[in-house]
Amino acid sequence: MRVERVGAEALDDLVPLFDAYRRFYEQASDEAGARAYLADRLGNDEAVVFVARDDAGRALGFTLLYCTFTSVAMKRLVILNDLFTVPDRRGQGIGTALIGAAEAFARDHGAGVLRLRTAHTNETAQRVYERLGFVNDLVYRTYDLRL
């Protein structure tokens, strides 16, 4: 398996993975919308995407990162916004490899934090994140204003 940073040239591989990721979070399938969304993010240099591939080149998973800043620490903050592995290959280290690529990217770009969120019910992912050194933030709460 290899992990590589990809751009818009990988949309054909990314779209089915991204659509499956959204379905995992109980969203309706929308491959056309997924293609447009990803094309915009990648075309406008608004996201960083890594894909894990098997030896035959099949896409096994992806992670999508957004870069921003933290004023308090005066450093870059990288948000690991999306992480997905195809169901039939889970438990084989693909997610760990993708997180490793995200961490390396964040370090290489001077980030002070690599942040992620997951559903309270996604206990499998929580165990992986904690094993890799992520800690649940007990200092700050996250609030959303739905628009």
Stockholm file with secondary structure:
# STOCKHOLM 1.0

chainA/1-147         MRVERVGAEALDDLVPLFDAYRRFYEQASDEAGARAYLADRLGNDEAVVFVARDDAGRALGFTLLYCTFTSVAMKRLVILNDLFTVPDRRGQGIGTALIGAAEAFARDHGAGVLRLRTAHTNETAQRVYERLGFVNDLVYRTYDLRL
#=GR chainA/1-147 SS CEEEEECGGGHHHHHHHHHHHHHHTTCCCCHHHHHHHHHHHHHTTCCEEEEEECTTCCEEEEEEEEEEEETTTTEEEEEEEEEEECGGGTTSSHHHHHHHHHHHHHHHTTEEEEEECCCTTCHHHHHHHHHTTCCCCSSCCCCCCCC
#=GC SS_cons         CEEEEECGGGHHHHHHHHHHHHHHTTCCCCHHHHHHHHHHHHHTTCCEEEEEECTTCCEEEEEEEEEEEETTTTEEEEEEEEEEECGGGTTSSHHHHHHHHHHHHHHHTTEEEEEECCCTTCHHHHHHHHHTTCCCCSSCCCCCCCC
//
